[in-house]
Amino acid sequence: MPKLVLRLQALPSGTLKDSAAPRHVVDLGEHARPVAPTPTPLARWSRVTATSHDPCLLLDDQGRVVSISAAAGHLLGCGSEGVIGRHLLGLLDLLDFDTGASAPDYAQRVAPLAVLKEGAGLVRSLLRVRQLDDRPHTLDAAAAPLHDGDGRLVGSLTLFAPLGG
């Protein structure tokens, strides 16, 4: 932010007369201060998720990725770059547990999305995903709904744990 510099010089005595008018102190920097943007309800959670060493994922109330930890990007097989704003089902290569086929019928019921239904509490489910190494892996997912100060559902926070080897 640019700073205002005032240069004051002494005047010879007797050149100014006191007008006795009221004086006001003005903070010239007041108008130059930027107004901080109003944080979204998920802003704090987004910072926590993005910097977490644990595999975690933050979704908005529509199932779009707000933030993802690098560990979660690796476990889910989608990486952590270029995923913000995309719907979860567009990122994951979910696999059917029995057949191994992509896009199983249980996709809408996975924990990160199921918890976005109004009134849902903590939801836990298993996911079978194809990871970046192109092998299928099973993950345990535990998701919690997130609400704003007025109690409105604003998203979900999901923690993942790999199962097996």
Secondary structure as a PSIPRED ss2 file (coil, helix, strand):
# PSIPRED VFORMAT (PSIPRED V4.0)

   1 M C   1.000  0.000  0.000
   2 P C   1.000  0.000  0.000
   3 K C   1.000  0.000  0.000
   4 L C   1.000  0.000  0.000
   5 V C   1.000  0.000  0.000
   6 L C   1.000  0.000  0.000
   7 R C   1.000  0.000  0.000
   8 L C   1.000  0.000  0.000
   9 Q C   1.000  0.000  0.000
  10 A C   1.000  0.000  0.000
  11 L C   1.000  0.000  0.000
  12 P C   1.000  0.000  0.000
  13 S C   1.000  0.000  0.000
  14 G C   1.000  0.000  0.000
  15 T C   1.000  0.000  0.000
  16 L C   1.000  0.000  0.000
  17 K C   1.000  0.000  0.000
  18 D C   1.000  0.000  0.000
  19 S C   1.000  0.000  0.000
  20 A C   1.000  0.000  0.000
  21 A C   1.000  0.000  0.000
  22 P C   1.000  0.000  0.000
  23 R C   1.000  0.000  0.000
  24 H C   1.000  0.000  0.000
  25 V C   1.000  0.000  0.000
  26 V C   1.000  0.000  0.000
  27 D C   1.000  0.000  0.000
  28 L C   1.000  0.000  0.000
  29 G C   1.000  0.000  0.000
  30 E H   0.000  1.000  0.000
  31 H H   0.000  1.000  0.000
  32 A H   0.000  1.000  0.000
  33 R C   1.000  0.000  0.000
  34 P C   1.000  0.000  0.000
  35 V C   1.000  0.000  0.000
  36 A C   1.000  0.000  0.000
  37 P C   1.000  0.000  0.000
  38 T C   1.000  0.000  0.000
  39 P C   1.000  0.000  0.000
  40 T C   1.000  0.000  0.000
  41 P C   1.000  0.000  0.000
  42 L C   1.000  0.000  0.000
  43 A H   0.000  1.000  0.000
  44 R H   0.000  1.000  0.000
  45 W H   0.000  1.000  0.000
  46 S H   0.000  1.000  0.000
  47 R H   0.000  1.000  0.000
  48 V H   0.000  1.000  0.000
  49 T H   0.000  1.000  0.000
  50 A H   0.000  1.000  0.000
  51 T H   0.000  1.000  0.000
  52 S C   1.000  0.000  0.000
  53 H C   1.000  0.000  0.000
  54 D C   1.000  0.000  0.000
  55 P C   1.000  0.000  0.000
  56 C E   0.000  0.000  1.000
  57 L E   0.000  0.000  1.000
  58 L E   0.000  0.000  1.000
  59 L E   0.000  0.000  1.000
  60 D E   0.000  0.000  1.000
  61 D C   1.000  0.000  0.000
  62 Q C   1.000  0.000  0.000
  63 G C   1.000  0.000  0.000
  64 R E   0.000  0.000  1.000
  65 V E   0.000  0.000  1.000
  66 V E   0.000  0.000  1.000
  67 S E   0.000  0.000  1.000
  68 I E   0.000  0.000  1.000
  69 S C   1.000  0.000  0.000
  70 A H   0.000  1.000  0.000
  71 A H   0.000  1.000  0.000
  72 A H   0.000  1.000  0.000
  73 G H   0.000  1.000  0.000
  74 H H   0.000  1.000  0.000
  75 L H   0.000  1.000  0.000
  76 L H   0.000  1.000  0.000
  77 G C   1.000  0.000  0.000
  78 C C   1.000  0.000  0.000
  79 G C   1.000  0.000  0.000
  80 S C   1.000  0.000  0.000
  81 E C   1.000  0.000  0.000
  82 G C   1.000  0.000  0.000
  83 V C   1.000  0.000  0.000
  84 I C   1.000  0.000  0.000
  85 G C   1.000  0.000  0.000
  86 R C   1.000  0.000  0.000
  87 H E   0.000  0.000  1.000
  88 L H   0.000  1.000  0.000
  89 L H   0.000  1.000  0.000
  90 G H   0.000  1.000  0.000
  91 L H   0.000  1.000  0.000
  92 L C   1.000  0.000  0.000
  93 D C   1.000  0.000  0.000
  94 L E   0.000  0.000  1.000
  95 L E   0.000  0.000  1.000
  96 D C   1.000  0.000  0.000
  97 F C   1.000  0.000  0.000
  98 D C   1.000  0.000  0.000
  99 T C   1.000  0.000  0.000
 100 G C   1.000  0.000  0.000
 101 A C   1.000  0.000  0.000
 102 S E   0.000  0.000  1.000
 103 A C   1.000  0.000  0.000
 104 P C   1.000  0.000  0.000
 105 D C   1.000  0.000  0.000
 106 Y C   1.000  0.000  0.000
 107 A H   0.000  1.000  0.000
 108 Q H   0.000  1.000  0.000
 109 R H   0.000  1.000  0.000
 110 V C   1.000  0.000  0.000
 111 A H   0.000  1.000  0.000
 112 P H   0.000  1.000  0.000
 113 L H   0.000  1.000  0.000
 114 A H   0.000  1.000  0.000
 115 V C   1.000  0.000  0.000
 116 L C   1.000  0.000  0.000
 117 K C   1.000  0.000  0.000
 118 E C   1.000  0.000  0.000
 119 G C   1.000  0.000  0.000
 120 A C   1.000  0.000  0.000
 121 G C   1.000  0.000  0.000
 122 L C   1.000  0.000  0.000
 123 V E   0.000  0.000  1.000
 124 R E   0.000  0.000  1.000
 125 S E   0.000  0.000  1.000
 126 L E   0.000  0.000  1.000
 127 L E   0.000  0.000  1.000
 128 R E   0.000  0.000  1.000
 129 V E   0.000  0.000  1.000
 130 R E   0.000  0.000  1.000
 131 Q C   1.000  0.000  0.000
 132 L C   1.000  0.000  0.000
 133 D C   1.000  0.000  0.000
 134 D C   1.000  0.000  0.000
 135 R C   1.000  0.000  0.000
 136 P E   0.000  0.000  1.000
 137 H E   0.000  0.000  1.000
 138 T E   0.000  0.000  1.000
 139 L E   0.000  0.000  1.000
 140 D E   0.000  0.000  1.000
 141 A E   0.000  0.000  1.000
 142 A E   0.000  0.000  1.000
 143 A E   0.000  0.000  1.000
 144 A E   0.000  0.000  1.000
 145 P E   0.000  0.000  1.000
 146 L E   0.000  0.000  1.000
 147 H E   0.000  0.000  1.000
 148 D C   1.000  0.000  0.000
 149 G C   1.000  0.000  0.000
 150 D C   1.000  0.000  0.000
 151 G C   1.000  0.000  0.000
 152 R C   1.000  0.000  0.000
 153 L E   0.000  0.000  1.000
 154 V E   0.000  0.000  1.000
 155 G E   0.000  0.000  1.000
 156 S E   0.000  0.000  1.000
 157 L E   0.000  0.000  1.000
 158 T E   0.000  0.000  1.000
 159 L E   0.000  0.000  1.000
 160 F E   0.000  0.000  1.000
 161 A E   0.000  0.000  1.000
 162 P E   0.000  0.000  1.000
 163 L E   0.000  0.000  1.000
 164 G C   1.000  0.000  0.000
 165 G C   1.000  0.000  0.000
